[in-house]
Amino acid sequence: MENSPIKAPTMTLTSGPVAIYPRVQEALSRPVPYDYDPYFQDFYEQVSLKAGKAMRSDKPAIILHAEPAVAIEAAAASLISAQDTVLNLASGVYGKGFGYWAARYCKRLTEVEVAYNEAIDPEQVAEALRANPDVTIVSTVHHDTPSGTLNPVNEIGEVVKAHGALHLVDAVSSFAGMDIHPIDCAADIFITGPGKCLGGSPGLSVLDVSEAAWAHMEGNETSPRASVLSLLDWKDAWRKENAFPFTPSVAEVQGLDAALDQYLEEGPEAVWRRHDLTARACRAGIKAMGLELWPARESIAAPSTTAVTIPGDLTTKQIHSAARQTYGVTLSAGRHETYDKLIRIGHMGPVAEPIYAIAAVAVFGAAVRQHGIAADVGAGVEAAMAEIPNGT
Ligand SMILES: *Cc1c(COP(=O)(O)O)cnc(C)c1O
């Protein structure tokens, strides 16, 4: 890095990986204990309990030692059998993507799909379940990050439970940025990770798994064992007297612990409030510059990501390089279907502070202006600032 000709960014305002808290950085630099040393075994149990507490679960969390994309694939492989019919809800790239994994394992896949700037209506889910009474598993992405949109996952959870199906929820980029917990959305498998709103580094997954989901996996003859895709292998790994199926990512677990301490000590409600405030200030600024938000309605815009429609015929590259080269600010692009349609400003972890919204609005406006699009940066900054209550 020291010898790289490219200067490191001054500010990282992305939708994951994100800028991490200083205490996470400190934790990642600690000595790496042996995984079977009693110190680490006790520590692992404590972190699993702490992560469970952060999710307001009555169980210790299951930690997988890879990015949540792996946990989502592992959940599909472990849970879904050739007897299952899966209803997959797709309002964006991650939702659609889960369907591809589900299709590999299930008897039949059916989907509710909406435009990628829209949200799933719980009534559509109820309708799909009436039309497909054999559905045993429903999968929902809470915040489909490449769209910056939220699905009403708690209401969807109620519909899923009324039907008697299992609910698989991807809350990777919403948990710890807003009020969302496994119990609220009736999740049987709830997947998150440290690398988004918790302000930690990417590389682990944190899951809450219900008894019903474990029972379903145990009854699934094709649920993998001795595999990185096995959830069952990690079921009891949190208990210090139990063996790890393979070496856990020791340094990452220390980083996760620090991210959880940050969240719980600051207080979840306070953390959610600053995510919400930052996103509101950012949206107000973007609109006041005469630019357009990607979500069809602000009521479905996520508090952890502001997706802005790319104006005119500009490209992602043009906006990114103007922001990065002139101001040293890194923003996120769209992905797959949303690539070159929108730019994402992340408000996750330590940068979920309103001052970063002001910076993002100014930089975004200046970047599109460099390419000939009119944007009233002054009005944008004023509007963003107007959202921020005066301190005393
Ligand atoms: C970040 C994220 C994941 C994890 O996927 P990666 O491709 O490993 O980053 C999963 N689901 C959602 C909604 C995410 O935002």
The ligand as an ORCA input file, in Angstrom:
! r2SCAN-3c Opt
* xyz 0 1
  C     -23.440     -6.794      1.457
  C     -24.626     -7.642      1.323
  C     -24.527     -9.046      1.330
  C     -23.187     -9.717      1.368
  O     -22.778     -9.848      0.058
  P     -21.340     -9.534     -0.503
  O     -21.531     -9.690     -1.984
  O     -20.412    -10.504      0.091
  O     -20.992     -8.126     -0.118
  C     -25.681     -9.768      1.257
  N     -26.892     -9.190      1.173
  C     -27.041     -7.852      1.155
  C     -28.410     -7.266      1.043
  C     -25.912     -7.043      1.229
  O     -26.027     -5.700      1.216
*
